[in-house]
Amino acid sequence: MLRRTGILLLVVAVLAVGGLASCAGPAGEASYKVGVIASQTGPYSGLGLPALEGMELIADGINENGGIDGIPLELIVYDDKGSSTETALAAKRLIEVDGVLAFACSTATGLSHSLVPVANDLRTPGIIMSGTGLINDQLGEWCFKPIASEDDYIPLPLGYLADDQGVSKLAGLLENSGYGEGGEFYLAKVAPDCGIAIVETQHFDPAASDLTPQLTNIKNSDAEAIFIWGSGPAGALAVKQAREMGISLHIVTTPAQASPSYVESFQEYYEMAPSLVCLDSKLSMWRQLADDDPDKAMCREFDELYIEIYGHSPSMWNAIGAQIIQFIADGLERAEPDPTKLEEARGKVRDAFESTTGLSLFMGTYTLSPTDHYGRVVPKEVLVTFKDGEKVLVKTFS
């Protein structure tokens, strides 16, 4: 068996010697089929494509190392096209036609929520990429969310604004989506404990191309900083338009705005003083972590592998995709399901996910149970800013 805590390190060691293997096993061989739904086209492709890349890298490494207990891991991939309807249809096809043991959505919160009823109705473990804790008590018996929730990571940027910048009045610029709804709820919940008052709240559509009306209202308020909460390109565009309007307030954002494609498009505006501050992952900033950081070695090895295979360092969404497959592989290894007995195998995998204990991944350390399908017990986000075309580490969790 693969050592449970060593899946990533084994992948690194194997791929450093050999090349990439196919995600599927030889023709006719039984495999652990895992469904993947990611935006390869549409407004969220800047998130879905990097996540898919991370997923395939981990799956290929596992197969190069002989699979899980000798059984290959086979990823069956569908494009959600940025549509919740397409996401749900793909999930049903994966379960009813492709016969997967588990499936995952790796792109955006609003899309992933459409998987919850599918997973529970069709009794198949589903992993959702949801950034909001509003869904945590609605996952049911078959859906899991080992990613992140606002209640865990909002204190980091708010603490930075209050403690490091002296901000006490904040404006929220929030996407009209499930993710934005969660952001609005948890900002209101967490801000008072950080000594910050929410003095202005504005909303925008994920596909918006003009946010000047909302930004004008914020500019006319007495806000001292802006928290931009979004998962698509409109959130990054808001930074550009704010600076073009002469708004020089501190701006913090959610992790999506640190996506390489957004950084490349809006670098000039990200670096305008005071430079943008984004939530991001340790993985993208490992070189600037303290030497005694417990995750530095894991992040360094994965970064070096990514550069060797793909020619670039991994982003946060690469890490999210990789982490989803690591989580699933960990459950498969412990469940030891028979892939030819599909219904029984799905139940075993679900039970294994529920017994996950102290699993350290890029976005956090996870301990789940039958009553907690979120289970993040250690958050691992960092804050970054931008200077001379590079990310600069601002703050980590204590």
N, C-alpha and C positions, 0 to 999 in steps of 0.2 A: 504493500500500500504506500501511497505518497504520504509523507509526513504532513499532518494537517497544517501546522504553522509554517511549513517550508515549501508550499506550493509555488510561490513566487520565486524563491531562491533557486529551486530546482529548474524552473523555466529559464531563468537567467543562465544557469550553468550549462544547460543543454543547448540553448540557442546560441550561446557564445561559441560553441564548437560546430554545430550543424546548421543547416538552413531551415527555412520555414517548411512545415508540413501542411498538407491539406487539413481543413477542419473536419472532414469526413473520413471514415475508415475505408478499407478496401471494399470493393463491390461485394454485396451479399453478407458482409460481416455485421453482427449486431453492434449497435452503437447507442450511446446515450444521446438522444436527440434533444436539443435545447433550442427553443424558438427565440429569435431576436427581431424586434420591431424598432427600426430607427429611421429618422428622416434622412433619406439620401437625396431628396429633392424637396423644394418648398421652403418656407420661411425659416425653418429650424434646422436646415441642413448644415449650418455652421456649427451646430452642436451634435447632431446625429452622426455625421460622418466621422468626426474625431472619436466619439464614443464607440462606434463600430470598429474603428481601427484598433482601439485598445482591447475590445472583446476578442477580436480575431487573433491578436498577438498572444494573449493568454491561452486561448484554445489551441492554437498551433503549437505552443510550447508544451502543453500537457500531452498532446498527441505525439510530439517528437520524443517525449520521455516515456512513451509506451501506453498512454491513456490513463484512465482511472481504474486501478485494479485490472489493467490489461484491456479495458474496453475503451474504444475511441470516443471522444467528445465531438459530436456533430452539430454545428450551428446551422440552423435553417433561417434565412434572413429575408425579411420583407420591408419594403419602404412604406412608411406611414404617410408620406407626402404632406406632412404638416397638418393632417386631418384626424380628428378624434374618431370619425366614422370609419376611415380607412384603418386606423389602429385597432378598433374593435373587430372589424371584419378579418383583419390579418390574424388576430388572436384566435378567433373561432376556427379559421382554416388550420392554423398550427395544431390546435387540439384535435379537431374532428377529422382532418384529412392527413396531416403530416405525422400525427401521433407522438407529439413531444412529451417528455417527462415534466418539463417546466418551461416557462417562457418569460421574457422580460421586455420592457420598453425602456430605451436608453436615451431618450431625447429631451422631453419637456414635461412639466407637471400636468398641464391641461390635457395632453394626449394620454399620459399614463393613467389618469383617473378613469378613462373609459375601459380599462382592463379589469378593474375591480369586480364589477358584476359578472364579467365573462369568466374570470378565474373561479369565483365562488359558485356560479351556476353550473359550470362544467367540471368542477372539482379537480382543478389542475393548478399546481403552484405557480403563482405569478409574481414577478419581481417588478415593482414600479419605480421609476425615476421621478419621485415626487419631492419637491422642495418645501412642501407645507405640512406642518403638524396637524392641520385641521382634519386630515384624513386618517390620522393614526388610530383612532378608535372606530373607524369604519372599514377596516381592511378585511374583516370577516375571517373565516377559517383557512382560506386558501391564498390570500394575498399578503405579500411581505414588502417592507420598505427600508432596506438597510442602506440608506443614503444620509440625509440630513434633514433637520427641521429648524424653523426659524427661532423657536424658543431656545435652542442650543447655540446658534451662531450669531444672532442679533446682538447679544451683549458685547461682542468683540468690536464691531464698528461703532456702536453707541458709546462704549467706554473710551475708544480713541477720540471721538468728537468731544466728549465731556471732559475727560481727564487730560488729554494732550492738546486740545485746541480751545478749551474753555467754552464750548457751545452749550447753550441751554435751551435754544428754540430751534425746532427742526421742521422742515417741510417734507412731506412725503409725496413722491411722484410715482404712482403705482399703476401697473399694467392691469387692464380689465381681463382677468383670468382667474382660475383657481389659485394660481401661484400668487397673484397680486392680492387676492382676497385674504390669503393667509398672511401675507406681509403686513397688510393694514391691521389685521387683528393682533398680531404679535408685536408690532411696533407700539401699538397703544398699550399693550400689556407690559412690555419690558422697559419702555422709555422712562416712566416715572421712577423706577428703581435706579436708573442711571442719572437722575437729576435733569432730564430733558423733557420739555413740553412739545407736543405736536401742535404747531400753530397754523398750519396750512396743509390741506390734502387735495391733490389733483390726480386725475386718472387719465390713462391713454389706452388706445387700442393697440394690440400687438403689432398690427401692420401699419401703424400710423407713420406718416412721412412729414408731418408738421406738428410740432409740440410747442410752438411759440405761444398759443393762447394759454396753455397751462403754465408755461414758464413765466409769462407776463404776470399772472396772478401770484406766483411765488415771489417774483421780483418786487411786487408791490406790497408784500407782507413783511412782517418783521422777523422772518426766518433768518437764522445765521448759518444754516447748512441745508443741504438737500440730500435725501436718501432716495435714489432712483431704484425702483424695484421692478425688474422685468427679466424676461427670459429670451427675448428676440432682439433683432437689430434696432428696434425703436428705442430701447433703453440706451444703447450706445449713441444713437443719433441725438438723443436729448442732451448729452454732454456737449456735442458739437454746437447745437443750437443755443444752449445756455451761454457758452463762451462767446459766440457770435453776437449775442444780445448784450454783452458786457456784464453778465452775472459772474461775479468773482467770489461767490460763496464756496465754502468747502462742499465737495460732492463725494459721497460714498455710494457704492453700488453693490448689487448682488453678484455672485460669481460669473454669471453668463457674460457680463461685460468685459471680463478678462480673457474671453475666447480669442485666440490668435487672429482670426479673421477680422474681428471687431477692432482689436488693437491696431492692426495694420491699416484699416480704413480710417481710423480716427486718431491716430497717434499724435498729430499736432495739437489737437484739442485736449487729449488726455494729459499732455505734458504742460499745458498752460497753468500758470500759478493761480491759485493753489492747485497742484496737480491732483488728478483723480485718484481716489483710493478705492480699491476693489477687494472684496473677499476673493480668496483664491486658495489653492491647495499647497501643502508642504512639498508635494512632488515637484511642482514647477519652480520652487524656491529653495531646493535642498542645499545648494551651494552656500546660501546665506544663513542657514540654520546653525545654531550652536553645535559644537562638536559632541556635546553630551545629549543632544536631542535623540530620544529613543527611536525615531523614525528616519533618521538621516541616512543610515546605511541602506535600508530598504528602498528609499527614494533614489539614492545615488545609483544603485545597481539597475533599477528599472529605467532610469533616465539614460544611462549608458547603453543599455540594450536597445532602447527606442532609437537612439541616434544611430547605432550600428545597423539596425534593420530598416528604418524609415528615413534616416538622414536628417531628422529634426528631433528636438526635445519634446516630450509629451506635455499636453495641456491638461487643465483640470478635467475636461470632458473625456480625454483619453483615459485619465485615471478613473473616472466614474465608470466607463465601459469596462475597463480591466477589473475593477472591483466587483462589478456585478457577476462576471464570470468566475472570479475567485470565490465569491460567496456561494454560487451554485455548485461549483466543483467541490467545495468543502462539504456541502450537504450530500452530494452524490457519493463522495468517498465514504462518509460515515453511514449513509443509508444502505449502501451495497444493494441497490434494487436490481431485479431481473427485468431488463428492458423488453423481454417478450411477454411479460405479464403486466400490461400497461396500467390498469386500474390500481392494482396492488402496489406497483412501483411508484406511482404518483403519490399515494398515501404515505409510503415510506419516506419519500423525499420531503413531503410536507412536514412529517414528524421530525426529520433530521434538522430542517430549518428551525423548527421551534426549540430544538435543544442546543442551538449554537451558543457557545460560551467563550467569551474572551477572544473573539476573532479580530485580530488587528489588521485593518485594511487602510487604504489611503485616506478615506474620509472620516474614519473614526474606528473605535473598538466597539464590538457588538456582542451583546448577550441577550438572546431572545427567549421567549417562553410561549406557551399556548395563549396567554393573555396579553403578550406584548410582541407584536410583529414588526416593531421598529427597532428597539433595543440598543440604540447608540448610547453607550455609557461614557465614552471619551470623545469629545469633538476635536478635530484636527485642522480646522481652517486657519488661514493666516490672512493678514492684510498686506496688500502690495500697492505701490505707487509706480509712476512711470517717469523715467528721465533718460534723455539721450538714446532713445530707442530700446531701453532695457527696463525690465521690472526691478523694483527695489523693495526689499522686505521692510515693512513698517512695524508690524506687531504680530506676535503669536499669542495663543492662549497661555495663561500662566498654568 
